[in-house]
Amino acid sequence: MDSVTSDARTSPTAGARTPLEASADNGLKIVVVGGFGVGKTTLVRSVSEIRPLNTEETMTQAGEAVDDISEVRGKSATTVAFDFGRITLDARNVLYLFGAPGQERFWFLWDRLFSGTLGAVVLVDTRRIDDSWYAIDRLEHHGTPFIVACNDFGGPTHTPAQIREALDLDPHVPLLDCDARSRESSKRVLITLVEHLKSLSLPRSPELAL
């Protein structure tokens, strides 16, 4: 599954968005991070109840000298700032979902995106596990709780133990498979993150009623 296919095959119900409430008392911020072309934009699109804000630009030949596209040859657009989506939890609480750009030249934006973040999802392409190192390092540096979700690109199968070892994950960090194109799968990722945050005895968050 290349990135273009990933972006195109979003949920068939993606156009049926729920009308937003006029206001909410609490906004809970979650960031989706990971390497270049791992499906962050696709995940935000698949699960957001509003039409997501995307800052994608068309990739050009000039960018090939800057970004390593050897593993994402079918990718034609890339995020240059961030993606943004929203999910209503209940009448008073909403979840704000930010997708961070994956290219190294945009990493300087990450520290600002992490400000005020409740938790994070590290999205991983198991064909390019090394691309996830920076995301995990920055989250640990900021003390931001996170989970790891392996997006399904149809590559070689790795056991959870192998992935944990490759990423040097602490045993308490949840690890799960996902398909970022699927709303149900993306919901499961977010629910896993919220449950993880609760297990760490952070201030109790509302149930994720997606």
N, C-alpha and C positions, 0 to 999 in steps of 0.2 A: 504493500500500500504506500504509494508516494504521497507527498504532501498535498499535491494538487487534488488527487483523488480524495484525500482526507477532508479537504475543505469543501469539496463538492458534495460529498455524500453525508451531509448532516441529516438530522432527524426530519422525517417527512412532515412532522407537526411543527417545525421550526417557525413557520409563518403564523401560527395561531398563538399569539402572545396574549398574556393576561393583562387587562388594564391595570395601571398602577394606581395605588392610593395617592391621595394628595400629599401626604407627608408621613414620616415615620419618626419615632422617638430615638431609635438606636440603629446606627449603621455599623455593621460588622464587616471588616475588611479581610479578604483572603487573596493571596497572590499565587499565581501559577507560574512556575519558573522551569527552566530546563534548557537544553542545548538548542541549536539552530535546527528548525524543521521537525521538532518532535511532536507537534500537534497542539500547542498551547492555544493558538487562535481557534482551532477547531473545537477544543473542549469548551471554551468560553461561548462560542456560537451555539453549541449543541444544548447547553443547559440554561442559558439566559432567558428570562421571561420577556425581556425587551429586545429590540433590534440592537445588537451590540455595537459599541463604538469601536471601530478598527482603524489603526493608523498604518495600513498596508500600502506599500509602494511597489511598483513593478520593478523586478530585478533586471539589470542590464548587464551587458558583457563587461562593462567597466568594473562592476562589483565582483566579478570572478577573481580579480586580483586581490581582493580584500577578504571575501568570505569563502570558506571552503564548502563548495557545493558538490563535491565528488560523490557524497552519499545521498544527495537530494536533487538529482538531475532534473526531475520533473517539476521542481518548485519554480513558479513564475512570479510570486509576490512575497514580500517579507514585511514583518512588523518593524517599524522604525521608532516607535515611542512605547505604546502599550495598547492592549485590548481592554475593554471595559464592558461588564455585564452586571445584571442585577437579578436577585431572586428574593421574593417576599417570603419571610419565614412565618410571620403572623401579622396582626393588625398594627403592631408597634415596632416590629423589628424587620430589617432588610439586610441581605447579604450583598456586599459589593465585591465583585470578582474582577481582579486585574490580571492580565496576562503580560508577562515581561518579555521584552525582545531577547532573542537568543544569541545574536551575533556578539562576538567579543567587543566590537567597536561601540556597542550600546550598553555595555555592562555598567558604565558610570551612572546610568539611570536607576540601577537596581536599589541602591541604598535609599534613595528617596521613595521608591515604591514600597520598600519594607517598612517605612515609618508608619506607625500605628497599626501594623498588621497583626491580626489575631493569630494567624497560622498560614502555612503554605503547603502547596502541592508541588513536589518535584516530579515532573513528567519525564520519563526515560524511554529512549529508543534502545533496546538491548543490543542492537547491532553496533551502537556507538556509545557504549556505557561511559567511556572516558569524558564525553561531552557533559556529563552530569556533575563532574567533580566541583566545578566552580560554584554552581548553584548550592550544593550542599555546604561547601566551605563558607559561603557568605551567610547562609541561614544560621549556621552554627556560630559564626562570628557575632551575629546580631542577637543570638539567643532566641531565635524564632522557632517555635515548634513546627514540625513538618512531617508529612508522610511521603512515601514514594509510590508512584503509579507507573507501571510499565505499559506504554501504549502498544497496541497490537499492529505491527507492520509486517507480520507474516514471515519474520526471519527465523533463525535457529532458535530452538527452545532451550531456555536456561532454567535451572531449578532455582527456587527462592534462595537456597543456601549459596548457590554460585553468585547470584546477584548481590546478596548481602555482603559476601566476601569481596566482590569486585568494587563495591561502593564503600566498603568499610563501615557499614551501618551498625549503629547500636542496636542491641536486641529489642529494645522497646519501640523502635521506629516501625510503624506499620508499613507493610509492603503488599501491594496487590496489583493484579492485572486489570487493564481497562481497554475500552475502545472509545477513543475521544469523539468519534462520530456519533455515538449513541447517547441520547439523553439519559436513558436509564443507567447506563454504565457511568456516565459522568456524575450523575446524582449519587451513585454509590461511592464514588471517590470522595465527594464533598461530605457525605454522611460519615465516612470513615475518619476524615480529618476532624470533624466536630466531636465524634466519640473519643478520638485520641486526645483532643484538648480537654475534654471533661476528665479523662483518666489522669491527666497531669495536674488535676485540682486547680485549674484556672477558674476565674469567676464563671459561674454557671451560665452557659449559653442556651438560648431557646432551642427547642427541638427543630431539626431541619425538616420542616413539613413541605417537601417539594412536590 
